[in-house]
Amino acid sequence: MIEPILNLQRFLDAGGPVLWVILLVAVVLWTLIIERYWHHWRVFPRELSAVRARRSRLPPQERRIARMLLRKDVSELRQGLTRSLTAIRTLIAACPLLGLLGTVTGMIHVFDVIGFSGTGNPRAMAAGVSMATIPTMAGLVVALSGFVFSIRLQRGGEAHAREAEDVLKRDMLEGERKAGVRSQESGVRSQESGVRSKKHLTAVISTVEQ
Amino acid sequence: MTRFSGTFAAILAALTFLGSFACPPVIAQSSTVGLDAFLEQVRQRAKNEERINQERENEFRADLDAARARIQEARSAMRAEQDRQERLLTAYDANEATLTELEATLREEQGGLGEMFGVVRQSAGDFHAQFLGSLAMVDKPEALEFLGQLSDSRALPSMAELERMWILVLEEMVGSGRVDRFVGEVVLPDGSKLAKDVLRIGAFNSVADGRYLSHVQGRNQFLELPRQPQGGHLRLARELEQASPGETRFFALDPSRGAILAHLVQSPTLIERIKQGREIGLIILGLGLFGLILFVVRFAILIVMDRRIQRQLRSETALPDNPLGRILQVSGTNHSVDPETLEIRLDEAVLKEIPRLERGLRTIKILAAVAPLLGLLGTVVGMIETFQAITLFGTGDPQLMAGGISQALVTTALGLSVAIPLLFLHSLAAAKSRGLVNILEEQGAGLLAEHIQKARGG
């Protein structure tokens, strides 16, 4: 039990101060990722059913206003789904940079040692070299491990949001049918498909920008 | 003319010749008596000389006899001395033999003792050199002096001296394992000397007033290190100084007896490091500062906007001090128009508000991207300088290359340490502004709908 902790301690000591920052970033990153999964699996279904229940209690409205309200609800859900994805992406982008910073500080350390004791003492330089290499490796490992999950989370979030939109729209049409407004159904459908394609396009544009 | 003078001289010579023949008969005739006297005189004189010679001869003969006698005398003296020399030589040889015999006896009787005295001298010298730098011997100068004398002396050490050395070594051994307090002279970085209470920890470190000292060899004098270890370590040192006897305290010890602390003085501080980055380092820091100020200003504005929008969400009437309120006002002024026109007006209003929320964020992002590039530029500039130094002076002197290399490394490090925080800050501000834009873009419509409904209902 003690042995792995000591090994970790030795690893962190060898990596220098930058490795601690990378460790902190990794902890924050994985906390955010786990929180996101928790949100996708547990919180989002609850929120969706809450919204559906609220909407089912609403009195029948003019269709334009109903569509605007639907857009608002979907937007709120979508915001909940993609809340900390930007932060996750930023953390992932910062990891290799932190690794590089560790490399540079390690090299500064190595050159300090060379300044003191010349190039004849590889043992003394070894500390700086491990300070240079370990954070780089750690930064890349953290970034790569987080990268896969961030992409999956983003796609999952989009999929959930689209799913919520579909479900809410079906509910709305159901309600309209019950209210007996059948005549303009086809018109509504065409408008809605337009809205959806436009939304999809903006989503694509935003991913490209990021 | 010359011929004339030659003839004149010849005539003169001839006249003189004739004259000489004419004179003699006159002279001989006039002095017959003078010659006899002259003869008598000569005889007298000859007799005198004979007598003098006789005397001289006698004298010489007497001298010769005396000299012979002296030779005789000297010879006999020499003979006597030679006899004496022979006698002494024999005596000397005899003495020599006795001496050799006695020395052999001495060596025999001394046995291993001589070797031991050599070892004592050598050990005394070693301990003297070692104790010069030992903190445990700082307040015992007489002991150091004694050891120095012992190592230099040619005489055999006495039993008392041997015992004293032995006890001194033991004292040092015990003293190097103790934490002791004594008064010593401390030289401060500004050159002033003060007598202070110095606390020494074994033979390793010494502190005074919570500051680490370095020991001056062989004297009860200390230098206060101009650059001290980190504050936490100084706090530990202060706590140790205030501790009561027998108490256990943590302390940051330098096990190399000051060598690591001496390196600490040489290693550059953060400010010196930054100075190594030169102009490019300053540019990077300037950009970082600019980005930070920009972020603070924009984030403050975004927070204020957020507050106002939240208030707007709760309030019934459209307030003109926030973007959402202004959008809602658009719907209020276009109350009677058809839905499509209203939507277009609304979109227009939203598009007008978005740039105000996103202003400055792109600049922060660009700064975050530019900082590592500037670091790279600094690296390249530093390496160019390094290679120029190598071209001029070869690789023999690392000091000449050091300036370029440290610039190369420090600018990269600065670039990264500016870029990483800016990246986070940009992400923070962007998330905030995106949230607000989302409220305007997507919820604006819904809020408007609610607004209209309320207006109709009310």
Interface residues (C-beta under 8 A of the other chain):
Chain A: Q61 R64 I65 M68 L69 L70 R71 K72 D73 V74 S75 E76 R78 Q79 T86 A87 R89 T90 A93 A94 L97 L98 L100 L101 V104 T105 M107 I108 F111 D112 I114 G115 F116 G118 T119
Chain B: H263 Q266 S267 R273 P339 P372 P398 A402 I405 S406 L409 V410 T412 A413 L416 S417 A419 I420 L423 F424 H426 S427 A430 A431 R434 G435 N438 E441 E442 Q443 A445 G446 L447 L448 A449 E450 I452 Q453
